[in-house]
Amino acid sequence: MTNLVHISAALAHAAWLREESRGSHVRTDFPERDDAHWRARLVLRRASADGVLTHTIHPVPPATLEAHQ
Protein backbone atom coordinates (compact mmCIF):
# COMPACT_ATOMS: atom_id res chain seq x y z
CA MET A 1 0.00 0.00 0.00
CA THR A 2 2.87 2.38 0.71
CA ASN A 3 4.14 2.01 -2.86
CA LEU A 4 0.73 3.04 -4.22
CA VAL A 5 0.84 6.23 -2.17
CA HIS A 6 4.31 7.06 -3.49
CA ILE A 7 3.33 6.38 -7.10
CA SER A 8 0.13 8.40 -6.74
CA ALA A 9 2.05 11.36 -5.33
CA ALA A 10 4.59 11.20 -8.19
CA LEU A 11 1.82 10.98 -10.79
CA ALA A 12 -0.02 13.99 -9.34
CA HIS A 13 3.23 15.97 -9.13
CA ALA A 14 4.08 15.20 -12.78
CA ALA A 15 0.59 16.24 -13.89
CA TRP A 16 0.92 19.50 -11.97
CA LEU A 17 4.31 20.23 -13.60
CA ARG A 18 3.12 19.60 -17.18
CA GLU A 19 1.56 22.89 -18.27
CA GLU A 20 -0.33 21.64 -21.31
CA SER A 21 -3.08 19.27 -22.40
CA ARG A 22 -1.99 16.12 -24.25
CA GLY A 23 -3.99 12.97 -24.87
CA SER A 24 -5.92 12.02 -21.76
CA HIS A 25 -3.99 14.58 -19.68
CA VAL A 26 -6.28 17.63 -19.86
CA ARG A 27 -5.85 20.85 -17.92
CA THR A 28 -8.46 23.60 -18.12
CA ASP A 29 -5.83 26.24 -17.28
CA PHE A 30 -3.60 25.01 -20.18
CA PRO A 31 -6.07 23.70 -22.80
CA GLU A 32 -3.63 23.47 -25.75
CA ARG A 33 -0.87 21.03 -26.59
CA ASP A 34 2.58 22.70 -26.38
CA ASP A 35 5.20 20.73 -28.33
CA ALA A 36 7.73 23.57 -28.10
CA HIS A 37 8.07 23.11 -24.34
CA TRP A 38 6.61 19.70 -23.54
CA ARG A 39 7.72 17.25 -26.23
CA ALA A 40 9.82 15.73 -23.50
CA ARG A 41 10.15 13.02 -20.91
CA LEU A 42 9.56 14.17 -17.36
CA VAL A 43 11.59 12.11 -14.89
CA LEU A 44 10.79 12.26 -11.18
CA ARG A 45 13.07 11.02 -8.41
CA ARG A 46 12.70 10.91 -4.69
CA ALA A 47 15.72 12.96 -3.63
CA SER A 48 15.92 11.78 -0.05
CA ALA A 49 14.13 9.95 2.72
CA ASP A 50 12.16 13.11 3.58
CA GLY A 51 9.95 12.50 0.53
CA VAL A 52 10.93 15.48 -1.62
CA LEU A 53 10.46 14.79 -5.34
CA THR A 54 12.87 16.33 -7.84
CA HIS A 55 12.35 16.39 -11.58
CA THR A 56 14.36 16.65 -14.77
CA ILE A 57 13.07 17.24 -18.28
CA HIS A 58 14.65 15.35 -21.18
CA PRO A 59 13.66 16.54 -24.68
CA VAL A 60 12.62 13.85 -27.14
CA PRO A 61 14.70 14.12 -30.33
CA PRO A 62 12.54 14.65 -33.46
CA ALA A 63 14.06 11.56 -35.09
CA THR A 64 12.62 9.41 -32.30
CA LEU A 65 9.14 10.74 -32.96
CA GLU A 66 9.38 10.35 -36.75
CA ALA A 67 10.40 6.70 -36.41
CA HIS A 68 7.10 5.90 -34.65
CA GLN A 69 4.78 7.66 -37.11
N, CA, C and O atoms as CSV, one atom per row, in Angstrom:
chain,resi,resn,atom,element,x,y,z
A,1,MET,N,N,0.812,-1.192,0.000
A,1,MET,CA,C,0.000,0.000,0.000
A,1,MET,C,C,0.862,1.267,0.000
A,1,MET,O,O,0.489,2.269,-0.608
A,2,THR,N,N,1.989,1.226,0.665
A,2,THR,CA,C,2.874,2.379,0.710
A,2,THR,C,C,3.363,2.746,-0.689
A,2,THR,O,O,3.450,3.925,-1.030
A,3,ASN,N,N,3.680,1.738,-1.495
A,3,ASN,CA,C,4.137,2.009,-2.863
A,3,ASN,C,C,3.070,2.738,-3.672
A,3,ASN,O,O,3.398,3.630,-4.455
A,4,LEU,N,N,1.808,2.378,-3.498
A,4,LEU,CA,C,0.726,3.041,-4.221
A,4,LEU,C,C,0.632,4.515,-3.854
A,4,LEU,O,O,0.347,5.352,-4.710
A,5,VAL,N,N,0.867,4.832,-2.609
A,5,VAL,CA,C,0.837,6.225,-2.166
A,5,VAL,C,C,1.976,7.003,-2.819
A,5,VAL,O,O,1.780,8.130,-3.273
A,6,HIS,N,N,3.163,6.403,-2.867
A,6,HIS,CA,C,4.314,7.064,-3.486
A,6,HIS,C,C,4.093,7.276,-4.986
A,6,HIS,O,O,4.384,8.351,-5.511
A,7,ILE,N,N,3.588,6.269,-5.664
A,7,ILE,CA,C,3.332,6.380,-7.102
A,7,ILE,C,C,2.247,7.415,-7.373
A,7,ILE,O,O,2.363,8.200,-8.314
A,8,SER,N,N,1.202,7.425,-6.566
A,8,SER,CA,C,0.128,8.405,-6.740
A,8,SER,C,C,0.639,9.830,-6.546
A,8,SER,O,O,0.255,10.733,-7.288
A,9,ALA,N,N,1.486,10.030,-5.573
A,9,ALA,CA,C,2.055,11.360,-5.330
A,9,ALA,C,C,2.927,11.789,-6.508
A,9,ALA,O,O,2.871,12.945,-6.927
A,10,ALA,N,N,3.729,10.877,-7.042
A,10,ALA,CA,C,4.589,11.197,-8.189
A,10,ALA,C,C,3.748,11.514,-9.424
A,10,ALA,O,O,4.059,12.446,-10.166
A,11,LEU,N,N,2.701,10.753,-9.643
A,11,LEU,CA,C,1.822,10.984,-10.792
A,11,LEU,C,C,1.134,12.350,-10.697
A,11,LEU,O,O,1.066,13.081,-11.685
A,12,ALA,N,N,0.635,12.685,-9.531
A,12,ALA,CA,C,-0.017,13.987,-9.336
A,12,ALA,C,C,0.983,15.128,-9.500
A,12,ALA,O,O,0.652,16.168,-10.070
A,13,HIS,N,N,2.187,14.940,-9.008
A,13,HIS,CA,C,3.231,15.965,-9.133
A,13,HIS,C,C,3.604,16.181,-10.599
A,13,HIS,O,O,3.760,17.321,-11.037
A,14,ALA,N,N,3.745,15.104,-11.351
A,14,ALA,CA,C,4.076,15.203,-12.775
A,14,ALA,C,C,2.960,15.901,-13.548
A,14,ALA,O,O,3.232,16.714,-14.431
A,15,ALA,N,N,1.727,15.593,-13.225
A,15,ALA,CA,C,0.591,16.238,-13.890
A,15,ALA,C,C,0.554,17.728,-13.573
A,15,ALA,O,O,0.217,18.536,-14.439
A,16,TRP,N,N,0.892,18.094,-12.360
A,16,TRP,CA,C,0.922,19.496,-11.966
A,16,TRP,C,C,2.032,20.253,-12.698
A,16,TRP,O,O,1.857,21.415,-13.063
A,17,LEU,N,N,3.182,19.590,-12.911
A,17,LEU,CA,C,4.306,20.232,-13.602
A,17,LEU,C,C,4.027,20.455,-15.087
A,17,LEU,O,O,4.447,21.469,-15.645
A,18,ARG,N,N,3.332,19.530,-15.729
A,18,ARG,CA,C,3.115,19.595,-17.181
A,18,ARG,C,C,2.040,20.622,-17.494
A,18,ARG,O,O,0.851,20.382,-17.283
A,19,GLU,N,N,2.478,21.775,-18.002
A,19,GLU,CA,C,1.565,22.892,-18.266
A,19,GLU,C,C,1.041,22.850,-19.696
A,19,GLU,O,O,1.326,23.737,-20.500
A,20,GLU,N,N,0.279,21.820,-19.998
A,20,GLU,CA,C,-0.334,21.636,-21.314
A,20,GLU,C,C,-1.401,20.561,-21.201
A,20,GLU,O,O,-1.529,19.898,-20.172
A,21,SER,N,N,-2.161,20.399,-22.272
A,21,SER,CA,C,-3.078,19.270,-22.401
A,21,SER,C,C,-2.540,18.374,-23.507
A,21,SER,O,O,-2.166,18.861,-24.574
A,22,ARG,N,N,-2.498,17.073,-23.261
A,22,ARG,CA,C,-1.985,16.116,-24.247
A,22,ARG,C,C,-2.650,14.779,-23.999
A,22,ARG,O,O,-2.554,14.222,-22.905
A,23,GLY,N,N,-3.326,14.261,-25.015
A,23,GLY,CA,C,-3.989,12.966,-24.874
A,23,GLY,C,C,-5.033,13.010,-23.771
A,23,GLY,O,O,-5.897,13.886,-23.755
A,24,SER,N,N,-4.947,12.059,-22.851
A,24,SER,CA,C,-5.925,12.015,-21.762
A,24,SER,C,C,-5.561,12.959,-20.617
A,24,SER,O,O,-6.342,13.122,-19.680
A,25,HIS,N,N,-4.384,13.581,-20.684
A,25,HIS,CA,C,-3.987,14.578,-19.683
A,25,HIS,C,C,-4.537,15.931,-20.123
A,25,HIS,O,O,-3.996,16.556,-21.035
A,26,VAL,N,N,-5.605,16.383,-19.480
A,26,VAL,CA,C,-6.279,17.627,-19.862
A,26,VAL,C,C,-6.272,18.578,-18.674
A,26,VAL,O,O,-6.664,18.219,-17.564
A,27,ARG,N,N,-5.819,19.798,-18.935
A,27,ARG,CA,C,-5.848,20.854,-17.922
A,27,ARG,C,C,-6.661,22.011,-18.456
A,27,ARG,O,O,-6.421,22.479,-19.569
A,28,THR,N,N,-7.626,22.481,-17.675
A,28,THR,CA,C,-8.456,23.599,-18.124
A,28,THR,C,C,-7.668,24.906,-18.137
A,28,THR,O,O,-7.994,25.812,-18.904
A,29,ASP,N,N,-6.631,25.018,-17.297
A,29,ASP,CA,C,-5.830,26.239,-17.284
A,29,ASP,C,C,-4.787,26.258,-18.408
A,29,ASP,O,O,-4.245,27.320,-18.715
A,30,PHE,N,N,-4.498,25.122,-19.020
A,30,PHE,CA,C,-3.602,25.009,-20.177
A,30,PHE,C,C,-4.278,24.077,-21.191
A,30,PHE,O,O,-3.914,22.904,-21.277
A,31,PRO,N,N,-5.252,24.576,-21.958
A,31,PRO,CA,C,-6.068,23.703,-22.805
A,31,PRO,C,C,-5.390,23.221,-24.091
A,31,PRO,O,O,-5.889,22.295,-24.731
A,32,GLU,N,N,-4.275,23.822,-24.478
A,32,GLU,CA,C,-3.632,23.466,-25.745
A,32,GLU,C,C,-2.406,22.595,-25.529
A,32,GLU,O,O,-1.764,22.633,-24.480
A,33,ARG,N,N,-2.104,21.812,-26.549
A,33,ARG,CA,C,-0.867,21.033,-26.586
A,33,ARG,C,C,0.283,21.994,-26.874
A,33,ARG,O,O,0.121,22.918,-27.670
A,34,ASP,N,N,1.444,21.795,-26.242
A,34,ASP,CA,C,2.581,22.696,-26.377
A,34,ASP,C,C,3.849,21.892,-26.675
A,34,ASP,O,O,4.640,21.609,-25.775
A,35,ASP,N,N,4.031,21.530,-27.944
A,35,ASP,CA,C,5.203,20.733,-28.329
A,35,ASP,C,C,6.514,21.477,-28.118
A,35,ASP,O,O,7.539,20.855,-27.838
A,36,ALA,N,N,6.495,22.794,-28.246
A,36,ALA,CA,C,7.732,23.567,-28.105
A,36,ALA,C,C,8.364,23.387,-26.721
A,36,ALA,O,O,9.588,23.382,-26.596
A,37,HIS,N,N,7.544,23.241,-25.699
A,37,HIS,CA,C,8.068,23.113,-24.338
A,37,HIS,C,C,7.906,21.721,-23.741
A,37,HIS,O,O,8.656,21.347,-22.839
A,38,TRP,N,N,6.940,20.948,-24.230
A,38,TRP,CA,C,6.607,19.696,-23.543
A,38,TRP,C,C,6.720,18.443,-24.401
A,38,TRP,O,O,6.162,17.408,-24.037
A,39,ARG,N,N,7.419,18.502,-25.521
A,39,ARG,CA,C,7.719,17.250,-26.229
A,39,ARG,C,C,8.962,16.696,-25.540
A,39,ARG,O,O,10.080,16.780,-26.049
A,40,ALA,N,N,8.721,16.130,-24.371
A,40,ALA,CA,C,9.823,15.732,-23.500
A,40,ALA,C,C,9.387,14.631,-22.546
A,40,ALA,O,O,8.201,14.371,-22.343
A,41,ARG,N,N,10.396,14.000,-21.974
A,41,ARG,CA,C,10.152,13.020,-20.909
A,41,ARG,C,C,10.383,13.725,-19.576
A,41,ARG,O,O,11.406,14.381,-19.384
A,42,LEU,N,N,9.461,13.592,-18.689
A,42,LEU,CA,C,9.562,14.173,-17.363
A,42,LEU,C,C,9.933,13.045,-16.409
A,42,LEU,O,O,9.177,12.087,-16.248
A,43,VAL,N,N,11.093,13.160,-15.782
A,43,VAL,CA,C,11.593,12.106,-14.891
A,43,VAL,C,C,11.570,12.623,-13.460
A,43,VAL,O,O,12.175,13.647,-13.145
A,44,LEU,N,N,10.864,11.900,-12.601
A,44,LEU,CA,C,10.788,12.259,-11.183
A,44,LEU,C,C,11.629,11.298,-10.364
A,44,LEU,O,O,11.693,10.102,-10.650
A,45,ARG,N,N,12.273,11.842,-9.341
A,45,ARG,CA,C,13.066,11.021,-8.415
A,45,ARG,C,C,12.804,11.501,-6.998
A,45,ARG,O,O,12.611,12.691,-6.747
A,46,ARG,N,N,12.803,10.561,-6.096
A,46,ARG,CA,C,12.699,10.915,-4.686
A,46,ARG,C,C,14.127,11.223,-4.238
A,46,ARG,O,O,14.985,10.342,-4.203
A,47,ALA,N,N,14.362,12.485,-3.897
A,47,ALA,CA,C,15.717,12.958,-3.626
A,47,ALA,C,C,16.285,12.414,-2.315
A,47,ALA,O,O,17.487,12.177,-2.202
A,48,SER,N,N,15.431,12.223,-1.352
A,48,SER,CA,C,15.921,11.783,-0.049
A,48,SER,C,C,14.788,11.099,0.719
A,48,SER,O,O,13.660,10.989,0.237
A,49,ALA,N,N,15.117,10.654,1.899
A,49,ALA,CA,C,14.134,9.953,2.721
A,49,ALA,C,C,13.017,10.876,3.216
A,49,ALA,O,O,11.988,10.397,3.692
A,50,ASP,N,N,13.210,12.202,3.106
A,50,ASP,CA,C,12.163,13.113,3.578
A,50,ASP,C,C,10.999,13.242,2.601
A,50,ASP,O,O,10.033,13.950,2.886
A,51,GLY,N,N,11.076,12.561,1.444
A,51,GLY,CA,C,9.951,12.502,0.529
A,51,GLY,C,C,9.909,13.567,-0.543
A,51,GLY,O,O,8.946,13.624,-1.308
A,52,VAL,N,N,10.924,14.414,-0.625
A,52,VAL,CA,C,10.933,15.483,-1.617
A,52,VAL,C,C,11.177,14.893,-3.004
A,52,VAL,O,O,12.134,14.148,-3.214
A,53,LEU,N,N,10.292,15.240,-3.956
A,53,LEU,CA,C,10.463,14.795,-5.337
A,53,LEU,C,C,11.214,15.859,-6.123
A,53,LEU,O,O,10.913,17.047,-6.015
A,54,THR,N,N,12.190,15.430,-6.914
A,54,THR,CA,C,12.875,16.328,-7.837
A,54,THR,C,C,12.533,15.869,-9.240
A,54,THR,O,O,12.152,14.718,-9.449
A,55,HIS,N,N,12.671,16.778,-10.211
A,55,HIS,CA,C,12.350,16.394,-11.581
A,55,HIS,C,C,13.401,16.923,-12.546
A,55,HIS,O,O,14.049,17.940,-12.298
A,56,THR,N,N,13.550,16.206,-13.646
A,56,THR,CA,C,14.361,16.654,-14.773
A,56,THR,C,C,13.520,16.467,-16.027
A,56,THR,O,O,12.657,15.591,-16.095
A,57,ILE,N,N,13.791,17.310,-17.014
A,57,ILE,CA,C,13.067,17.243,-18.277
A,57,ILE,C,C,14.070,16.895,-19.372
A,57,ILE,O,O,15.078,17.580,-19.547
A,58,HIS,N,N,13.780,15.826,-20.104
A,58,HIS,CA,C,14.652,15.350,-21.176
A,58,HIS,C,C,13.911,15.467,-22.505
A,58,HIS,O,O,12.960,14.722,-22.743
A,59,PRO,N,N,14.330,16.399,-23.385
A,59,PRO,CA,C,13.658,16.544,-24.679
A,59,PRO,C,C,13.722,15.257,-25.495
A,59,PRO,O,O,14.706,14.519,-25.438
A,60,VAL,N,N,12.668,15.002,-26.246
A,60,VAL,CA,C,12.622,13.846,-27.138
A,60,VAL,C,C,13.128,14.314,-28.500
A,60,VAL,O,O,12.550,15.232,-29.083
A,61,PRO,N,N,14.188,13.705,-29.019
A,61,PRO,CA,C,14.699,14.121,-30.329
A,61,PRO,C,C,13.648,13.890,-31.412
A,61,PRO,O,O,12.938,12.885,-31.378
A,62,PRO,N,N,13.539,14.816,-32.380
A,62,PRO,CA,C,12.541,14.652,-33.458
A,62,PRO,C,C,12.681,13.329,-34.198
A,62,PRO,O,O,11.673,12.756,-34.610
A,63,ALA,N,N,13.883,12.833,-34.377
A,63,ALA,CA,C,14.065,11.561,-35.095
A,63,ALA,C,C,13.368,10.415,-34.382
A,63,ALA,O,O,12.879,9.496,-35.040
A,64,THR,N,N,13.308,10.443,-33.063
A,64,THR,CA,C,12.625,9.407,-32.296
A,64,THR,C,C,11.125,9.427,-32.602
A,64,THR,O,O,10.501,8.377,-32.757
A,65,LEU,N,N,10.568,10.607,-32.686
A,65,LEU,CA,C,9.138,10.740,-32.957
A,65,LEU,C,C,8.805,10.309,-34.383
A,65,LEU,O,O,7.801,9.632,-34.607
A,66,GLU,N,N,9.636,10.693,-35.345
A,66,GLU,CA,C,9.379,10.350,-36.749
A,66,GLU,C,C,9.449,8.848,-36.984
A,66,GLU,O,O,8.743,8.332,-37.851
A,67,ALA,N,N,10.271,8.146,-36.243
A,67,ALA,CA,C,10.402,6.696,-36.411
A,67,ALA,C,C,9.128,5.962,-36.022
A,67,ALA,O,O,8.878,4.861,-36.512
A,68,HIS,N,N,8.323,6.550,-35.154
A,68,HIS,CA,C,7.100,5.903,-34.655
A,68,HIS,C,C,5.845,6.340,-35.383
A,68,HIS,O,O,4.749,5.906,-35.030
A,69,GLN,N,N,5.976,7.186,-36.388
A,69,GLN,CA,C,4.784,7.658,-37.106
A,69,GLN,C,C,4.518,6.832,-38.333
A,69,GLN,O,O,3.555,7.091,-39.054
